[in-house]
Amino acid sequence: MNTVKDILKNFSQKNDLWNLTKNRGIQCIENYLEDNGDNINTKSSNITLDDFVFFKRNQSVIVFPDSDNEGHLIIRTTYDLSLEKIKTFRSGYYSLDVDIEGNIIDDYLYLDF
């Protein structure tokens, strides 16, 4: 009998969710730095993409309680982000939501400088 954990693990591997999420996160951070690079207020104002380290945080299944169809189920994959120079300090996170078909629904970048 497959547990929910087994089903999620198989779905994640089939759709390569950890790599997909990391690659999309890299693109998102690149876009953020391009748009906001001059306005980042940190101790080291010359932050680049190379300063970020991705740490696997979790994967979860989210079922919306007001629906009984499969269209209201998402799988969220989340990485914690840290600045390379301060590895123990969480600088934010990036999450990617996909539906049960593996289609990207939404993503979230949160940076805490």
Biotite code that builds the C-alpha atoms (Angstrom):
import biotite.structure as struc

atoms = struc.array([
    struc.Atom([0.000, 0.000, 0.000], chain_id="A", res_id=1, res_name="MET", atom_name="CA", element="C"),
    struc.Atom([1.380, 3.390, -0.981], chain_id="A", res_id=2, res_name="ASN", atom_name="CA", element="C"),
    struc.Atom([1.351, 6.082, 1.663], chain_id="A", res_id=3, res_name="THR", atom_name="CA", element="C"),
    struc.Atom([0.820, 9.756, 0.859], chain_id="A", res_id=4, res_name="VAL", atom_name="CA", element="C"),
    struc.Atom([4.543, 10.232, 1.458], chain_id="A", res_id=5, res_name="LYS", atom_name="CA", element="C"),
    struc.Atom([5.369, 7.547, -1.149], chain_id="A", res_id=6, res_name="ASP", atom_name="CA", element="C"),
    struc.Atom([2.959, 9.051, -3.679], chain_id="A", res_id=7, res_name="ILE", atom_name="CA", element="C"),
    struc.Atom([4.434, 12.536, -3.165], chain_id="A", res_id=8, res_name="LEU", atom_name="CA", element="C"),
    struc.Atom([7.988, 11.221, -3.460], chain_id="A", res_id=9, res_name="LYS", atom_name="CA", element="C"),
    struc.Atom([7.187, 9.377, -6.712], chain_id="A", res_id=10, res_name="ASN", atom_name="CA", element="C"),
    struc.Atom([5.357, 12.406, -8.148], chain_id="A", res_id=11, res_name="PHE", atom_name="CA", element="C"),
    struc.Atom([8.271, 14.654, -7.193], chain_id="A", res_id=12, res_name="SER", atom_name="CA", element="C"),
    struc.Atom([10.813, 12.367, -8.838], chain_id="A", res_id=13, res_name="GLN", atom_name="CA", element="C"),
    struc.Atom([8.701, 11.891, -11.964], chain_id="A", res_id=14, res_name="LYS", atom_name="CA", element="C"),
    struc.Atom([8.320, 15.652, -12.412], chain_id="A", res_id=15, res_name="ASN", atom_name="CA", element="C"),
    struc.Atom([11.840, 16.486, -11.123], chain_id="A", res_id=16, res_name="ASP", atom_name="CA", element="C"),
    struc.Atom([10.302, 19.034, -8.744], chain_id="A", res_id=17, res_name="LEU", atom_name="CA", element="C"),
    struc.Atom([13.394, 19.801, -6.684], chain_id="A", res_id=18, res_name="TRP", atom_name="CA", element="C"),
    struc.Atom([15.429, 20.722, -9.779], chain_id="A", res_id=19, res_name="ASN", atom_name="CA", element="C"),
    struc.Atom([12.510, 22.528, -11.404], chain_id="A", res_id=20, res_name="LEU", atom_name="CA", element="C"),
    struc.Atom([11.964, 24.574, -8.251], chain_id="A", res_id=21, res_name="THR", atom_name="CA", element="C"),
    struc.Atom([15.646, 25.432, -7.885], chain_id="A", res_id=22, res_name="LYS", atom_name="CA", element="C"),
    struc.Atom([15.967, 26.463, -11.547], chain_id="A", res_id=23, res_name="ASN", atom_name="CA", element="C"),
    struc.Atom([12.839, 28.624, -11.353], chain_id="A", res_id=24, res_name="ARG", atom_name="CA", element="C"),
    struc.Atom([14.110, 30.109, -8.072], chain_id="A", res_id=25, res_name="GLY", atom_name="CA", element="C"),
    struc.Atom([17.398, 31.037, -9.704], chain_id="A", res_id=26, res_name="ILE", atom_name="CA", element="C"),
    struc.Atom([15.516, 32.782, -12.527], chain_id="A", res_id=27, res_name="GLN", atom_name="CA", element="C"),
    struc.Atom([13.312, 34.590, -10.028], chain_id="A", res_id=28, res_name="CYS", atom_name="CA", element="C"),
    struc.Atom([16.290, 35.808, -7.973], chain_id="A", res_id=29, res_name="ILE", atom_name="CA", element="C"),
    struc.Atom([18.093, 36.920, -11.149], chain_id="A", res_id=30, res_name="GLU", atom_name="CA", element="C"),
    struc.Atom([15.028, 38.966, -12.136], chain_id="A", res_id=31, res_name="ASN", atom_name="CA", element="C"),
    struc.Atom([14.737, 40.417, -8.639], chain_id="A", res_id=32, res_name="TYR", atom_name="CA", element="C"),
    struc.Atom([18.387, 41.449, -8.534], chain_id="A", res_id=33, res_name="LEU", atom_name="CA", element="C"),
    struc.Atom([18.163, 42.958, -12.004], chain_id="A", res_id=34, res_name="GLU", atom_name="CA", element="C"),
    struc.Atom([15.099, 45.001, -11.018], chain_id="A", res_id=35, res_name="ASP", atom_name="CA", element="C"),
    struc.Atom([16.140, 45.911, -7.463], chain_id="A", res_id=36, res_name="ASN", atom_name="CA", element="C"),
    struc.Atom([19.921, 45.596, -7.261], chain_id="A", res_id=37, res_name="GLY", atom_name="CA", element="C"),
    struc.Atom([20.480, 49.258, -6.517], chain_id="A", res_id=38, res_name="ASP", atom_name="CA", element="C"),
    struc.Atom([17.817, 49.343, -3.796], chain_id="A", res_id=39, res_name="ASN", atom_name="CA", element="C"),
    struc.Atom([18.917, 46.382, -1.654], chain_id="A", res_id=40, res_name="ILE", atom_name="CA", element="C"),
    struc.Atom([19.789, 47.593, 1.824], chain_id="A", res_id=41, res_name="ASN", atom_name="CA", element="C"),
    struc.Atom([22.135, 45.049, 3.349], chain_id="A", res_id=42, res_name="THR", atom_name="CA", element="C"),
    struc.Atom([25.507, 45.099, 5.003], chain_id="A", res_id=43, res_name="LYS", atom_name="CA", element="C"),
    struc.Atom([27.000, 43.884, 1.742], chain_id="A", res_id=44, res_name="SER", atom_name="CA", element="C"),
    struc.Atom([25.127, 45.778, -0.917], chain_id="A", res_id=45, res_name="SER", atom_name="CA", element="C"),
    struc.Atom([26.849, 43.983, -3.795], chain_id="A", res_id=46, res_name="ASN", atom_name="CA", element="C"),
    struc.Atom([24.740, 40.810, -3.571], chain_id="A", res_id=47, res_name="ILE", atom_name="CA", element="C"),
    struc.Atom([24.827, 38.593, -6.642], chain_id="A", res_id=48, res_name="THR", atom_name="CA", element="C"),
    struc.Atom([23.130, 35.332, -7.528], chain_id="A", res_id=49, res_name="LEU", atom_name="CA", element="C"),
    struc.Atom([26.324, 33.479, -6.580], chain_id="A", res_id=50, res_name="ASP", atom_name="CA", element="C"),
    struc.Atom([25.850, 34.611, -2.959], chain_id="A", res_id=51, res_name="ASP", atom_name="CA", element="C"),
    struc.Atom([22.655, 32.552, -2.568], chain_id="A", res_id=52, res_name="PHE", atom_name="CA", element="C"),
    struc.Atom([22.643, 28.981, -1.325], chain_id="A", res_id=53, res_name="VAL", atom_name="CA", element="C"),
    struc.Atom([19.530, 26.803, -1.711], chain_id="A", res_id=54, res_name="PHE", atom_name="CA", element="C"),
    struc.Atom([18.646, 24.373, 1.091], chain_id="A", res_id=55, res_name="PHE", atom_name="CA", element="C"),
    struc.Atom([15.816, 21.889, 0.610], chain_id="A", res_id=56, res_name="LYS", atom_name="CA", element="C"),
    struc.Atom([13.095, 22.742, 3.096], chain_id="A", res_id=57, res_name="ARG", atom_name="CA", element="C"),
    struc.Atom([10.000, 20.635, 2.353], chain_id="A", res_id=58, res_name="ASN", atom_name="CA", element="C"),
    struc.Atom([7.373, 19.409, -0.045], chain_id="A", res_id=59, res_name="GLN", atom_name="CA", element="C"),
    struc.Atom([3.721, 19.395, 0.847], chain_id="A", res_id=60, res_name="SER", atom_name="CA", element="C"),
    struc.Atom([0.356, 18.543, -0.619], chain_id="A", res_id=61, res_name="VAL", atom_name="CA", element="C"),
    struc.Atom([-2.273, 21.230, -0.181], chain_id="A", res_id=62, res_name="ILE", atom_name="CA", element="C"),
    struc.Atom([-5.925, 20.301, -0.616], chain_id="A", res_id=63, res_name="VAL", atom_name="CA", element="C"),
    struc.Atom([-8.443, 23.102, -0.663], chain_id="A", res_id=64, res_name="PHE", atom_name="CA", element="C"),
    struc.Atom([-11.248, 22.059, 1.712], chain_id="A", res_id=65, res_name="PRO", atom_name="CA", element="C"),
    struc.Atom([-14.054, 23.693, -0.253], chain_id="A", res_id=66, res_name="ASP", atom_name="CA", element="C"),
    struc.Atom([-13.667, 21.403, -3.244], chain_id="A", res_id=67, res_name="SER", atom_name="CA", element="C"),
    struc.Atom([-13.998, 17.729, -3.966], chain_id="A", res_id=68, res_name="ASP", atom_name="CA", element="C"),
    struc.Atom([-12.308, 17.716, -7.360], chain_id="A", res_id=69, res_name="ASN", atom_name="CA", element="C"),
    struc.Atom([-8.659, 17.196, -8.212], chain_id="A", res_id=70, res_name="GLU", atom_name="CA", element="C"),
    struc.Atom([-8.245, 20.683, -9.639], chain_id="A", res_id=71, res_name="GLY", atom_name="CA", element="C"),
    struc.Atom([-7.924, 22.078, -6.131], chain_id="A", res_id=72, res_name="HIS", atom_name="CA", element="C"),
    struc.Atom([-4.887, 20.115, -5.081], chain_id="A", res_id=73, res_name="LEU", atom_name="CA", element="C"),
    struc.Atom([-1.376, 21.517, -5.345], chain_id="A", res_id=74, res_name="ILE", atom_name="CA", element="C"),
    struc.Atom([2.087, 20.265, -4.522], chain_id="A", res_id=75, res_name="ILE", atom_name="CA", element="C"),
    struc.Atom([4.381, 22.908, -3.019], chain_id="A", res_id=76, res_name="ARG", atom_name="CA", element="C"),
    struc.Atom([8.171, 22.527, -3.082], chain_id="A", res_id=77, res_name="THR", atom_name="CA", element="C"),
    struc.Atom([10.145, 24.963, -0.928], chain_id="A", res_id=78, res_name="THR", atom_name="CA", element="C"),
    struc.Atom([13.810, 25.875, -0.596], chain_id="A", res_id=79, res_name="TYR", atom_name="CA", element="C"),
    struc.Atom([15.228, 28.019, 2.181], chain_id="A", res_id=80, res_name="ASP", atom_name="CA", element="C"),
    struc.Atom([17.632, 30.644, 0.869], chain_id="A", res_id=81, res_name="LEU", atom_name="CA", element="C"),
    struc.Atom([20.752, 31.762, 2.652], chain_id="A", res_id=82, res_name="SER", atom_name="CA", element="C"),
    struc.Atom([23.553, 34.095, 1.722], chain_id="A", res_id=83, res_name="LEU", atom_name="CA", element="C"),
    struc.Atom([26.689, 32.061, 1.121], chain_id="A", res_id=84, res_name="GLU", atom_name="CA", element="C"),
    struc.Atom([28.744, 34.194, 3.473], chain_id="A", res_id=85, res_name="LYS", atom_name="CA", element="C"),
    struc.Atom([26.213, 33.694, 6.280], chain_id="A", res_id=86, res_name="ILE", atom_name="CA", element="C"),
    struc.Atom([25.095, 30.073, 5.800], chain_id="A", res_id=87, res_name="LYS", atom_name="CA", element="C"),
    struc.Atom([23.408, 29.754, 9.168], chain_id="A", res_id=88, res_name="THR", atom_name="CA", element="C"),
    struc.Atom([21.232, 32.809, 8.546], chain_id="A", res_id=89, res_name="PHE", atom_name="CA", element="C"),
    struc.Atom([18.051, 32.222, 6.555], chain_id="A", res_id=90, res_name="ARG", atom_name="CA", element="C"),
    struc.Atom([17.692, 35.065, 4.068], chain_id="A", res_id=91, res_name="SER", atom_name="CA", element="C"),
    struc.Atom([14.339, 33.974, 2.675], chain_id="A", res_id=92, res_name="GLY", atom_name="CA", element="C"),
    struc.Atom([12.679, 31.187, 0.762], chain_id="A", res_id=93, res_name="TYR", atom_name="CA", element="C"),
    struc.Atom([11.402, 30.232, -2.663], chain_id="A", res_id=94, res_name="TYR", atom_name="CA", element="C"),
    struc.Atom([8.344, 28.011, -3.220], chain_id="A", res_id=95, res_name="SER", atom_name="CA", element="C"),
    struc.Atom([6.876, 26.570, -6.404], chain_id="A", res_id=96, res_name="LEU", atom_name="CA", element="C"),
    struc.Atom([3.316, 25.230, -6.672], chain_id="A", res_id=97, res_name="ASP", atom_name="CA", element="C"),
    struc.Atom([2.312, 22.677, -9.296], chain_id="A", res_id=98, res_name="VAL", atom_name="CA", element="C"),
    struc.Atom([-0.972, 20.909, -9.958], chain_id="A", res_id=99, res_name="ASP", atom_name="CA", element="C"),
    struc.Atom([-1.435, 17.156, -10.154], chain_id="A", res_id=100, res_name="ILE", atom_name="CA", element="C"),
    struc.Atom([-0.497, 17.257, -13.825], chain_id="A", res_id=101, res_name="GLU", atom_name="CA", element="C"),
    struc.Atom([2.846, 18.866, -13.011], chain_id="A", res_id=102, res_name="GLY", atom_name="CA", element="C"),
    struc.Atom([1.822, 22.252, -14.456], chain_id="A", res_id=103, res_name="ASN", atom_name="CA", element="C"),
    struc.Atom([3.190, 25.306, -12.679], chain_id="A", res_id=104, res_name="ILE", atom_name="CA", element="C"),
    struc.Atom([0.442, 27.176, -10.843], chain_id="A", res_id=105, res_name="ILE", atom_name="CA", element="C"),
    struc.Atom([2.328, 29.834, -8.884], chain_id="A", res_id=106, res_name="ASP", atom_name="CA", element="C"),
    struc.Atom([5.622, 30.657, -7.216], chain_id="A", res_id=107, res_name="ASP", atom_name="CA", element="C"),
    struc.Atom([6.754, 32.744, -4.266], chain_id="A", res_id=108, res_name="TYR", atom_name="CA", element="C"),
    struc.Atom([10.017, 34.510, -3.543], chain_id="A", res_id=109, res_name="LEU", atom_name="CA", element="C"),
    struc.Atom([10.476, 35.964, -0.090], chain_id="A", res_id=110, res_name="TYR", atom_name="CA", element="C"),
    struc.Atom([13.737, 37.711, 0.783], chain_id="A", res_id=111, res_name="LEU", atom_name="CA", element="C"),
    struc.Atom([14.524, 39.004, 4.236], chain_id="A", res_id=112, res_name="ASP", atom_name="CA", element="C"),
    struc.Atom([17.559, 41.273, 4.085], chain_id="A", res_id=113, res_name="PHE", atom_name="CA", element="C"),
])
